[in-house]
Amino acid sequence: MLKKSQFRLFCLCLFVAFVSVNVAITLLTRPLMADMSNNKKFSISEETKNWLKNNKKNVYLRLFVSQDWKNYNILKNYAVDVVRLLEKYQLESGNKLSIKIIEVAPLSDKAAEADKFGIAGKETEVWFGLVATNEDGNFGTIPFLNPLREDYLEYDITKLLKRLDQKQKPIVGVMSSEVSVKAPDDIFSTQPDWPVIEALKDDFEFKFVNNDIAIISDDIDVLMIVNPKSITNLTNYAIDQYLIRGGNLLVFVDPISEIALMNDNLMIAPNGLEKILKKAGITIDRNFVAADMMYNRYINSKNKNKEKYPFWINVYSQNNHQVVDGINNVLLNTAGFIELEPKEKINQYNLLMTSNSSGIAFIEDVLGTSLNMVSKNIKETDMRLPVAVLAEGIFVSAYQKPYLMTKDYISGKYAFRSISINPSKLIVVSDSDMLNSKLWNANDEKYQEVYNFIPYSGNLMFVERALRYLSNKDVMLPPVKQDKINVWTLDAALYNLAERIYQNKSLKINNDLAEVKAKQTEINQMVKEQGNIPSVKVVRDIEDLQRKQYELQKKQEKNKYNIKLLYKIFWGVWVLINFMLPIGFLIVMMIVMNRHNKRKYKQAEMMAYEG
């Protein structure tokens, strides 16, 4: 038997072992504080912290969420993440932000209140939106906190808060034959805004500007020109004088507009603008297309294989200018390249550039050329080519006298000026296809609301940053990156192990599902182009693809279930091991102590015998 002192030592060791194991589990599995979670969900940027610190007004946040939100898999976890992030905002604000969670049931007073603020949910009976109100009575709304926009959550909330202080939206005039803009007071037009306009209209007021206008009003903060079909000489003069008077230009021109090509209309940089751009030291040779052998994307060839296409390029920010700082993966299609010539009193910046493995090709060698011949037609430059530039400062007019000798052009507010009095800004991008939603929006549904846009590239962010900079408004930082950081936790390690075991099966299911969706898109496009009622065979093909899609989605759900089940098994094994370890440790201690006692007992017997 153990003596009293030994029993106490045994109990102490048991307690220490139990506490040590639990502390070890806690340290290994906790997310290293909520702020350092495995994907930094609850971290906020310095930009947001500075705004919260400097904000002097009380802000009231109301989160409308469906009463049965726990029954929706898409909301169950995301709703908790949103609340935690809002609590982080509240903490950083010094409690100037107050949060109220309102659970909404169909046909209730809360549902009517949500509808009054523009919260989406009346049709679907799924509410999950945010309303922000400050002490001045200004309010703003995020109609639906789309879980697919999780990476943009902080960006959307911070922009909503900043918008409360915005007294007037910057006015952006749009001159284009490709970008449709509906007048705010036009209630009869059925023509929807372009997605790029729809995505930004909460922060800017867009007005359509004709390409045969005589004078561009100074009320326009930024004039956005997108490959207009034809600009009259009078309009060229109006653009020139708008810039000279202190106006700001955002110009998208390229050698080949693929959007226009779809309408059987070859678009090139419009005549006239070249003269204005030249005065700013900017030249785009409309006979050449930029190619990038390193940063390029895939295109479907005639034999339906995916091949790299050097004229569909990805470009990245290479400097810390606030227009492009942190922006990655801007997608351009058949863009031109820009040459800069230094000009006195004008500062010039390369905003976006190709890689060092770049080249150029004639338009004729790009259009109608097979993919096999493409690389042979490229002349390598061994240098980076600018595809987006900024020029700002004092500009000189491309004209030496008024275009018309009328009163408006000789004297008064719009009188001819040969040189800028106030500094102006000009951003030129050598591609207009980058505005096409297919190059930045992962959600391909038609006529979407703002909260349904899922940006997968930096295109939309670049346009918004450019407009904010040109209109002298605060430039937002990019959203907090959700890329996983190298913070090891046991929880993540066990889940990753379970995922790796099912990795091959997951990849096969995802690839099969992508193939089915691609076939569905192909058939839908074919039916749409033909404009006829689909044949019986086509209908059967559609039904077969829908069946396959359903089966694959079921397999996908089962696979996810198996991963979670295996992850729970791993956890059970880990917990069992951690309970067994201290017990095993104590058993070993008991054996050692028992042997030690026997040894001492024998020694005592021998000493007694010898005595």
Secondary structure, DSSP 8 states (H G I E B T S, - for coil): ---HHHHHHHHHHHHHHHHHHHHHHHHHHS-SSGGG-TT-TT---HHHHHHHHH--S-EEEEEEEETTGGG-HHHHHHHHHHHHHHHHHHHHTTS-EEEEEEEE-TTSHHHHHHHHTT-S-TTTS--EEEEEEETTS-EEEES---GGGGGGHHHHHHHHHHHTT-SS--EEEEEESSS----TT--S------HHHHHHTTT-EEEE--TT-S---TT-SEEEEE--S---HHHHHHHHHHHHTT-EEEEE--S--HHHHHTT------TTHHHHHHHTTEEE-TTEEEEESSSEEEEE-TTS-EEEEEEEEEEEE-S--TTTTT---EEEES---EEE---TTEEEEEEEE--SSEEEEEHHHHTT--HHHHGGG-EE-SS--EEEEEEEE--B-S-SS-SS-SHHHHSSTT---SB-SS-EEEEEES-SGGGSGGGTBS---SS--GGG--B-SSHHHHHHHHHHHHTT-------------S---HHHHHHHHHHHHTHHHHHHHHHHHHHHHHHHHHHHHHHHHH-S---HHHHHHHHHHHHHHHHHHHHHHHHHHHHHHHHHHHHHHHHHHHHHHHHHHHHHHHHHHHHHHHHHHHHHHHHHHH-
